[in-house]
Amino acid sequence: MKKKFLIIAGILVIILIALGAEQFFVLRKAHSTFENYYAFRGCVQLIQRTYDYGICKTKSGQTIKIVKYQGKWYLDGDLPCGSIFCL
């Protein structure tokens, strides 16, 4: 019984690690270019684009601003450090 539990627990750990790794690579790719982040956020219409930001409309009709921060692209107001002091 103990051996069966350890096998199941091991399989679950492997699955969780695989899902975490997949999420890591998906997010890394999304943040790497404007085009990838545009698609990741579900944008369907580009409204404005400059070197360090872009404004687009999503499938749901919401207008969002995508900004470049330290060479990566993020949703405006959702920078990795989580505060206005990032800039």
Buried (B, 14 or more C-beta within 10 A) or exposed (E): EEEEEEEEEEEEEEEEEEEEEEEEEEEEEBBEEBEBBBEBBEBEEBEEEEEEBBBBBBEEEEEBBBBBBEEBBBEEEEBEEEEEEEE
